[in-house]
Amino acid sequence: MKTLHSARPRQFGNTFNSITVLAMLAVTLGSWLPAHTLAPPRQGLLHEFATDAPLDPAVPVLRLDIVGPDGNPLAARFELRVDNRPYDPATIGPHGVRFISEHTGKHQRLQVNYALGTGTLEVGLPAGARRVEVSVARGLEYRPTGVAVGVTGRLAEARMELKAWSNLAASGWVATDEHLHYERLDPADDPRWLAIFEAEGLQCGHFLVLRRKGANGLSARQRAYGPQGTIAQRGKLIIPGEEFRDNDQGHINLLGIHEIIEPVLNIGTNWPANYDVLMQARKQGAIGGVAHGSLLGAHSTGVVDAVLGAAEFWEIANSNIYEVERWYQLMNCGFALPPAAGTDLPNYPFRDSWQPFLGGVRMYVRAGANAGADEWQEGLRRGEVFVTSGPLLRLRAADRGPGGTVQLPVGGGDVNVDAELSSPLKLQRIELVVNGKVIPVKVDRSEKNGIHSLRLSSIVPFADSGWLAVRGTGERIAAMECDAMAHTAAIRVLVGGKPIRNSTDARALIALARGEMAHYRDEGHYPTSVERDRVQQIFQQAIALLEARAK
């Protein structure tokens, strides 16, 4: 299951009707260009907390209040259309933030508008504006909403109420964007980041420094790493890290490093090995894993790094990638890797109006209330995780959740499975995955108080050790040309204490590893034969482990 998208203009999928707003939020009207399309003469991965232009007293103004059910202001993301055209305001007042995200190399630029939850926004409108459409979203656990208002004289007024339909934080789940590339050098920006997290329904974000080929210096720099660079305030976490890249070996994410691991990008060499970088990150107290589903390596070492335990998670989803095949094969051989997900912003920033911007693809890690960086890492290592770009997932098997283990006696037995996919937007399917295969089960579809649900309850027999997980598909995301998805981490089922084994997948991974080993032996670029031999030893160790599991 692989999805890749090229750069494209964002799309709007909404018309507004005061009676059936949520239904209309899913209507696609076609593509449009953002109001800001001309990039300034800068290069790199950029962002800007934009300074408001002076409010011209001659132009119309939208007075916008976004509130919760108690009537108090609420932080949220909002989009505007004025007279049926998208509109990026130049002024929203002191109670909002205009955030501009830009990837100059891919010509991707987007203005994102936020209400801070501190008071009424005063949004400058274009001269002659007659009608304003407002769409508002706050993460994935509030119902998105929208309204259309007319402009009378020089004034339009809108008061919009957001209602929560879920509260996973109350159960210790931490909503996380694991893959962000924005620079953090000025401590004065930290309150803005935390406010944006609040508006996006996020509790945690990992900001990863990287080096891009052809660029001078580092991109997405952080002012410090480790505890000095970590922000933990108001139930929010900002954690610095690194994306180490090699066009052959692939990309790896190092979450929570205490110092940068050089060279950050291998150019003209395959040294150091990703395995050694991952182990170095672990010595620093970080957790490392394979990024982008291992797709961005021409000769990926992701399987070898996972088999040897250096890679501790497998990133299955970004804004433009969703890949599970290799991950399934590894789990079939007993390597229980937790899934991870993040947006990879500022790559592919375009969103439908109901989506979050930060955390449009996210992971929920059960780490406990007010979790710090260490607790977050431990929750990920336990596998108490699910990833999503829209719907929320719940899974229980024999009273175990994602990351858990069910013990069955010799001879096996049955496992009771109960799972539910939920969203305020329409859902397509929920699927039970057992040992990498979708198992036909009865699914009950329901809708209550505007929340759509797909639920399955099944009894799954296990004669041998294996694993199960649940995945689902939700609303179509027009801006990304894909469906919203969700996937849980696996629950292991061990029969008679025996490990999970699949000789067919083990042999497939052995063949893959041998092919890549030959590539690095014959085509790899290393300082000396010592480094080349070191990489061959890494492959040999991984192949030996896989051969033992193929028997």
Protein Blocks (a to p, Z undefined) as FASTA:
>chain_A
ZZdddddddddfbdcdfklmmlmmmpcebdcddfblcdcddedjdddddddddddfkbcc
dddddddfkopacdddddddeehiacddfbebjkbccdddddfknopacdddddehlacc
dddddehiabdcddddehjlbccdddddddehjaccdddddddfbdfklnopacddfbdc
dddfbfklmmmmmmmmmmnopabdcddddddehiacjehiafbecjllpcceehiacddd
dddddfknopcddehiabdcdehiaghiabdcfklmmmmmmmnopacddehhlmmcfbac
klmmmmnomambdcfbdfkbccfklmmmmmmnopacdddddekiaghkbccfkbcfehpa
ccdddebghiafklmmmmmmnopacddfkbacdddeehiaehiacdddehiaaddddddd
ddfbdcfbdcddeehiacddddddddeehiacdddddddddfbgcdddddddddddfkno
pacddddddddddehhiacddfklmmmmmmmmmmmmmmmmmmmccfblmlmmmmmmmmmm
mmmmmmmmmZZ
